[in-house]
Amino acid sequence: MGEGKSDTAGELDFSGLLKKREVVEEEKKKKKKDDDDLGIPPEIWELLKGAKKSEYEKIAFQYGITDLRGMLKRLKKAKVEVKKSAAFTKKLDPAYQVDRGNKIKLMVEISDPDLPLKWFKNGQEIKPSSKYVFENVGKKRILTINKCTLADDAAYEVAVKDEKCFTELFVKEPPVLIITPLEDQQVFVGDRVEMAVEVSEEGAQVMWMKDGVELTREDSFKARYRFKKDGKRHILIYSDVTQEDGGHYQVMTNGGQCEAELIVEEKQLEVLQDIADLTVKAAEQAVFKCEVSDEKVTGKWYKNGIEVRPSKRITISHVGRFHKLVIDDVRPEDEGDYTFVPDGYALSLSAKLNFLEIKVEYVPKQEPPKIHLDCSGKTSENAIVVVAGNKLRLDVSITGEPPPVATWLKGDEVFTTTEGRVRIEKRADSSSFVIESAERTDEGRYTIKVTNPVGEDVASIFLRVVDVPDPPEAVRITSVGEDWAILVWEPPKYDGGKPVTGYLLERKKKGSQRWMKLNFEVFTETTYESTKMIEGILYEMRVFAVNAIGVSQPSMNTKPFMPIAPTSEPLHLIVEDVTDTTTTLKWRPPNRIGAGGIDGYLVEYCLEGSDEWVSANTEPVERCGFTVKNLPTGARILFRVVGVNIAGRSEPATLAQPVTIREIAEPPKIRLPRHLRQTYIRKVGEQLNLVIPFQGKPRPQVVWTKGGAPVDTSRVHVRTSDFDTVFFVRQAARSDSGEYELSVQIENMKDTATIHIRVVEKAGPPINVMVKEVWGTNALVEWQAPKDDGNSEITGYFVQKADKKTMEWFNVYERNRHTSCTVSDLIVGNEYYFRVYTENICGLSDSPGVSKNTARILKTGITLKPFEYKEHDFRMAPKFLTPLIDRVVVAGYSAALNCAVRGHPKPKVVWMKNKMEIREDPKFLMNNYQGVLTLNIRRPSPFDAGTYTCLAINELGEALAECKLEVRVPQ
């Protein structure tokens, strides 16, 4: 059976589908029939539901609806049904917005405070927590979302039973500010570069740009860069930078931007210590040593052009920036030219190894002393040059028999120190003068004197110490521009003993620790123009002096300076006014102002035929206009204006022609605005503010009058300038209406203008509204014009009618021109009142005139005969319809005793326990709802057990109901 049923269910049941379709069609027809019972289409019902009550009759008349009463009954039923089904009295707004980190409150108001309510976010129910706080205040239900994040940007809904309302919450990001901007960097090819910027918010979005093109993560694999975030720091990293990576970098946020330059240069190898020539004796050690700027550089050693290979006697080492070639047990064949060639650089360092051969000769017993002096590195006879900081060792061989005694002198003073930086070392056949680290004070003439009994020998050597020069002096900025600055300095006082070959320059942003080189080849002048700077940024610069020995210490930093350019010249300079001693000029701001802003303008003038320009103002003026005073009458004068800022003066804007200083008389002329050429109407309480321009030179005399008399200054405030007059009343009153005359006079020349002002208000109500005649379903209503028309023409009357039963007012006529009207289509059997409002330019009158009599619409030929009947006596003594029932309740659980009573007049109810009246005891709550009596007992205890009585009393008698209440304590 189960299988057969399954097969049948799988087939299409056409008869069932047809029946279902017929049922649906029947329901549609029935619904349409309900709407068509009154002959009203559905679209008219929708129009009626959204209309005001006062418009029902007008719509019914417009669309030919005859059954007005049925229509009203149907509308009332529809509105009641909608009212019952509405769970919300106030719904959520369509959308809310909140800044990230702040809190937001979503509030609805429900019709029944006992209805359950749920909140949802993106369809998921929200549970109470420290993030989401629920509040109930009366009928208001509030959801508070604390510390909003981007995750809270979602759709929210609130559900009460089957009804829902929706909203969207938009979480706005606060502006991201730049705390630490980018810094300019100067690096070499192959270096690792990190460009870092710090912003005000963690997780903020920033955009990196290079030369105006955005850098994205998608392109980072091709371009060899990557991005890194460390809290509020955003870092752009190049692991192996190339020259193509140099350029102008920008970081942009929604709250600011910063920029910096990345300069990538090819590496240039600098020789910090060259190898020196050596003179070595047999079996001694020869050490060639040099120092270069890059510790990663490798190289090869050559002897007479042939590469030197390490062996037992020859050692080649590379430690950091130092390269060393050590030859032990020197032999005659080791003599030659030795060269060190760095790999990858067109550079070579050469020195010579001299082998000192010792010849053994027969020396007689008596031999006068002899000094054998070898001046390696000497520049002239008996002169040696040493670089400051290097070690100097003067080894002087001495012969003589008996062995002579050596004495060293510096200048005329004997030098005998054998320890310290400068010392003497003595051996049997030599004497050495050693300076560990040469200083400038070591320069001078040194003398060695050897003596023995046979005689003496003297040799003199001049030691010259050369050093890097002192720093340049008086480094300063002489002028700046939009992106450039001129730097000048003085040569150093001490050149280090070698001529200064040039200078190196550096600059940095103020507050930064990173200096950027401006030149790699030495600059030989003492004036330098630095370019490619950012306008409005503070910079500092410094200079190094260079000689053959090396680079000096940096000079003192320049005072911080800012590249700023003067503005362009002011525009459209014109003459606005000329008097016998003054000229008034006007102009427009410059096209280009720049980061330096503009402090103001200076006005200068020059007599025709002279080249001397005189300043008209000592302090710059901020506005684009100025009056030059105390000018000679009749003179012809040229004028010019310059803009001034921190960078200096702009180019001047000069008048093309000179101005003759003479006032041109101009007759007075009132230029009455168009809206004042007709009656000027304002409402009571509004402001009267009339601005009337005029012309005339010299300044005319202005007089306001009303009706030939001066205006009341307690109400009217008049202010007059050189070119206009202002008539002002703070709160207009009807007494301000009238004809005002304005006169403008210069000597015997005069111009006048008349202004008509009318102050209006709402009119009063019509008087003596009466129903004059009734015929059929028509009524004639007449009235008289109001006593007060509000100082304005009456534009019409607004007529309404009301059925005496409902007293709901409906519109009959709007802007009826006459003081009477005929009201038609009144309903037979109804009695009508009429009321009339007066309408003028201010609107309808505050109160209407109501008809003193009514219009009663009677059916023709039928008289109403009231039905005589006897009034029914509804009075009765109290009677219990439902008695009290004995109850057994559990202690601690609230209980209720119920009964029902009838009686007229309404009986007084008294509750008693064990024959004692229960009064205002908070344990008991007594209710009487349409005769249903309830006694609620809150958490009864065994003490509350007993006999309870309900007594109902009125003027016709009384009734009694009793029951027993037993309270059990659970075991």
Beta strands, then each sheet from edge to edge (+ up, - down):
strand 1: 88-90
strand 2: 95-99
strand 3: 104-110
strand 4: 117-121
strand 5: 124-125
strand 6: 132-137
strand 7: 140-145
strand 8: 155-160
strand 9: 163-172
strand 10: 178-180
strand 11: 185-188
strand 12: 193-199
strand 13: 207-210
strand 14: 213-215
strand 15: 225-230
strand 16: 233-238
strand 17: 247-253
strand 18: 256-265
strand 19: 271-273
strand 20: 278-281
strand 21: 286-292
strand 22: 299-303
strand 23: 306-307
strand 24: 314-319
strand 25: 322-327
strand 26: 336-342
strand 27: 349-356
strand 28: 367-373
strand 29: 378-380
strand 30: 383-387
strand 31: 392-401
strand 32: 405-410
strand 33: 413-415
strand 34: 422-426
strand 35: 430-435
strand 36: 444-452
strand 37: 455-466
strand 38: 473-480
strand 39: 485-490
strand 40: 500-509
strand 41: 516-517
strand 42: 527-530
strand 43: 539-547
strand 44: 571-578
strand 45: 583-588
strand 46: 600-607
strand 47: 614-615
strand 48: 625-628
strand 49: 636-645
strand 50: 648-649
strand 51: 653-654
strand 52: 659-660
strand 53: 666-670
strand 54: 680-683
strand 55: 688-697
strand 56: 701-706
strand 57: 709-710
strand 58: 717-720
strand 59: 724-729
strand 60: 738-746
strand 61: 749-760
strand 62: 767-775
strand 63: 778-784
strand 64: 796-803
strand 65: 809-816
strand 66: 820-823
strand 67: 831-840
strand 68: 843-844
strand 69: 849-850
strand 70: 855-856
strand 71: 876-882
strand 72: 887-890
strand 73: 895-904
strand 74: 908-913
strand 75: 916-917
strand 76: 924-929
strand 77: 932-937
strand 78: 946-954
strand 79: 957-968
sheet 1: 1+ 3- 7+ 6-
sheet 2: 2+ 9+ 8- 4+ 5-
sheet 3: 10+ 12- 16+ 15-
sheet 4: 11+ 18+ 17- 13+ 14-
sheet 5: 19+ 21- 25+ 24-
sheet 6: 20+ 27+ 26- 22+ 23-
sheet 7: 28+ 31- 35+ 34-
sheet 8: 29+ 30- 37- 36+ 32- 33+
sheet 9: 38+ 39- 42+
sheet 10: 41+ 40- 43+
sheet 11: 44+ 45- 48+
sheet 12: 47+ 46- 49+ 50-
sheet 13: 47+ 46- 49+ 51-
sheet 14: 47+ 46- 49+ 52-
sheet 15: 53+ 55- 59+ 58-
sheet 16: 54+ 61+ 60- 56+ 57-
sheet 17: 62+ 63- 66+
sheet 18: 65+ 64- 67+ 68-
sheet 19: 65+ 64- 67+ 69-
sheet 20: 65+ 64- 67+ 70-
sheet 21: 71+ 73- 77+ 76-
sheet 22: 72+ 79+ 78- 74+ 75-
end
